[in-house]
Amino acid sequence: MGHGGIRRLFCRAGYSGDRGRAFTQADRADSPLVFIVNRTLAERYWPGQDPIGKRIHFGGRAFVVPWLTIVGEIGDIKQGATDQDTRPQRYEPARQLKRAFVGYMPPDTLTGDYGIIVLRSTMEPEQMADSPRAIVHSFDPQLPLPRVESMERAVADSRAPTRFTAAYISAFAMIAVVLAALGVYGLVAFSAASRKREMAIRLALGSGVVRLILLFGARLGFAGCLLGAAATLFATPLMRS
């Protein structure tokens, strides 16, 4: 009953698929089983075709599951991180959940006691947090709505692992830069200390000592950049994965 209330709210919000229709009150537990699919699923199994009216079922031949009729197609929706590939997705009425998957999944997992409501509003999320709760409770006073957040917050949370990884790698990169700078400085200092006699002669002859040391350090840096660029060509495919 609670999930049915969410579905009524979902339809009242003016939802309409890109093709076909949305779920209605006629999609009961004893009515023909129906599905709504996303564009990725439709293009995978019926490329270039209208999926409305096509039939699909889940599981292999060993599973005794009924066939479901596709009644709607919607655009792709990111369910996880925004940088991940869109996966084939399907949506079914909660009342038909057990009939559609009873031979494919354990019956105790087919509860349909979950749902997500998406609202578009000009109000701030903190100001409108009580409104969806009041609407949901008007359908079922015992139906909880535990989490209300803005789309910006949801997107930011989905990107948190990526940001953490980027910060982690950047920290190690900064440490590597500091160590490399210390190494170059130590090598140049050691070279300068071991060439004191040569530098004294150059000073006596009026030759530039600073230019000599800077050129030595520049050659080290240039060689390091070349080696780093070559290593990047091989490491980039590994980092992308």
Disulfide bonds with the S-S distance in Angstrom:
none
